[in-house]
Amino acid sequence: AVELYYDGSKKFETTSTGTITTGNVLATNNIYAGGANGFVFGSSTSEGEYIHRSGNDIKVHAGGSDRLTVDGDNGNVGVGVTNSVSKLHVYQNDAATSTTAGITIEQDGSGDAQLQFLLSSAYRWVQGIDNSDGDKFKIGRGNAWSLGEDITITTSGEVGIGTDSPSNKLHVSGIIRSNASNVGSIYLGNTN
């Protein structure tokens, strides 16, 4: 075994299975990780956390399973799934119903928490929480809802269609139309 010390502390050691480094490693060029387990966090893979390569894919292994996979062939990212079917595929198979369920988009500053859908050079739809307008949830068009706030839900549950300031449980600004094949009824007001 070879041991290297700095200022009385062992910093590098060779063993029959590889090397042990204590402290930071600074590389001015590439670092290559061979073997099945790639970069291991902890003293061994039995502790369960490592980044490894599988074929053309890069995988993050934690808690006994591959938790994140980047597909080297198509660039898809899978969270909780190893064969993602889209650019981002999140898979969950449990009984979660509260804050641990699904995907969370969080904004801790003054901006909006949004999910956007864009047809390149064509059209943008936006949904999310408007931080500058009473934390209302909005679905609309254009960058920052610039082309319209089509549906608005206030924090007290009022829903606005065509208005961003609903004053009742359902507030529609515009014409309501029904094209039912049989005659139907719409009841408004008190049922008495």
ABEGO torsion letter per residue (X at the ends): XBBBBBGGBBABBBBAAEBBBBEBBBBABBBBBBEAAEBBBEABAAAGBBBBBBEABBBBBBGGBBABBBBAAAGBBBBGBABBABABBBBBBBABABAABEBBBBBABABBBBBBBBBBGABBBBBEBBAABGGBBBBBBEBGGAAEBABBBBAAGBBBBGBABBABABBBBEBBBBABABBBBBBBEBAX
